[in-house]
Amino acid sequence: MGDLIVKVLINAAALWAAVQLVPDGLLSFDFGNDWWKLLAVAAIFALVNSYLRPIVRALSLPISLLTMGLISFVINAAMLLLTAFLSGQLDLDFRVGDFPPDVTVDTLVGALVGSLVISAVSTIVGIAFAPRRLLF
């Protein structure tokens, strides 16, 4: 349970950074002063990445071997689009391009760029706040 809370907080920081860094037409999330919306979208993203992403990665292993791991960018973008779809169902106003409801080129570019920013920020924040392990 504590691990999921840490993932949600790291994802919240990464989503906030992605919304700030990616241009508004590609990734938009107007949560205003309602930080609970940001935490709700981060929780959806953490649950999607914790439970669905390992299944998709296992199923795409042959393609991953052929593309030398580049399919992982597409998987990350798909998980971000799924998060946008689920948050759209809950009226949380998180959008990737015009999705939901429309899939355009801006949607695909926004998903790829947004997933790159989210991956980079969550990796950096995860390393910064990971517990230190003694080597001896």
C-alpha positions in Angstrom: 0.0 0.0 0.0 2.8 2.4 0.9 4.5 1.6 -2.4 1.4 2.6 -4.4 1.2 5.9 -2.5 4.8 6.7 -3.4 4.1 5.8 -7.1 1.0 8.1 -7.1 3.1 11.0 -5.7 5.9 10.4 -8.1 3.4 10.2 -11.0 1.7 13.4 -9.8 5.0 15.2 -9.9 5.8 13.8 -13.4 2.3 14.6 -14.7 2.5 18.1 -13.4 5.9 18.6 -15.0 4.7 17.1 -18.3 1.7 19.5 -18.4 4.0 22.4 -17.7 6.7 21.4 -20.3 4.7 20.0 -23.2 2.8 22.6 -25.4 -0.8 23.1 -24.6 -2.1 21.6 -27.9 -0.4 18.3 -27.2 -1.1 17.8 -23.5 -3.6 19.7 -21.5 -4.8 19.4 -18.0 -6.6 22.3 -16.3 -6.8 21.3 -12.6 -6.6 24.8 -11.3 -6.5 24.8 -7.5 -8.1 21.3 -7.4 -5.0 19.2 -6.5 -7.2 16.2 -5.9 -7.8 16.1 -9.7 -4.0 15.8 -10.2 -3.8 13.1 -7.6 -6.8 11.3 -9.1 -5.2 11.2 -12.6 -1.8 10.2 -11.0 -3.6 7.4 -9.2 -5.2 6.2 -12.5 -1.8 6.4 -14.2 -0.1 4.5 -11.4 -2.8 1.7 -11.5 -2.6 1.4 -15.3 1.2 1.3 -15.1 1.3 -1.2 -12.2 -1.3 -3.7 -13.5 -1.7 -3.4 -17.2 1.7 -2.3 -18.5 3.5 -5.5 -17.4 0.9 -7.6 -19.3 1.3 -5.5 -22.4 5.1 -5.6 -22.2 5.1 -9.4 -21.8 2.8 -9.8 -24.9 5.0 -7.4 -26.9 8.2 -9.2 -26.1 8.8 -10.6 -29.6 8.3 -7.1 -31.1 10.5 -5.6 -28.5 13.3 -7.9 -29.4 12.9 -7.0 -33.1 12.8 -3.3 -32.5 15.5 -3.4 -29.8 13.2 -2.0 -27.2 11.8 0.9 -29.1 8.3 -0.5 -28.8 8.4 0.6 -25.1 7.9 4.2 -26.2 4.7 3.2 -28.0 3.6 1.2 -24.9 4.2 4.2 -22.6 2.2 6.4 -25.0 -0.6 3.9 -25.1 -0.7 3.9 -21.3 -0.9 7.7 -21.3 -3.8 7.5 -23.8 -5.6 5.0 -21.7 -5.1 7.2 -18.6 -6.6 10.1 -20.6 -9.6 8.0 -21.7 -10.3 6.8 -18.1 -9.9 10.3 -16.7 -12.3 11.6 -19.4 -14.8 9.1 -18.2 -14.5 10.6 -14.7 -14.7 14.2 -16.0 -11.1 15.1 -14.8 -10.3 17.2 -17.9 -7.0 15.4 -18.7 -6.5 15.4 -22.5 -3.8 14.3 -24.8 -4.1 16.3 -28.0 -7.8 16.0 -29.0 -8.2 12.7 -27.2 -10.8 11.9 -25.9 -12.8 11.8 -28.3 -10.7 12.3 -31.4 -7.4 10.7 -32.4 -5.3 13.0 -34.5 -1.6 13.5 -35.2 -1.4 15.9 -32.3 -2.8 13.1 -30.1 -0.1 10.7 -31.1 2.7 13.2 -30.9 1.4 14.5 -27.5 1.3 11.0 -26.2 4.8 10.2 -27.2 6.3 13.5 -26.0 4.3 13.4 -22.8 5.3 9.8 -22.0 9.0 10.8 -22.6 8.7 13.7 -20.2 6.8 11.6 -17.6 9.3 8.8 -17.9 12.3 11.1 -17.4 10.8 13.0 -14.5 9.5 9.9 -12.7 12.9 8.3 -13.1 14.8 11.3 -11.7 12.3 11.8 -8.8 12.3 8.1 -8.1 16.1 8.0 -7.9 16.2 11.1 -5.7 13.7 9.8 -3.2 14.7 6.1 -3.2 16.0 4.8 0.0 19.8 4.6 0.1 21.2 1.1 0.3 24.4 0.4 2.0 27.0 -1.5 -0.1 28.9 -3.1 2.7 
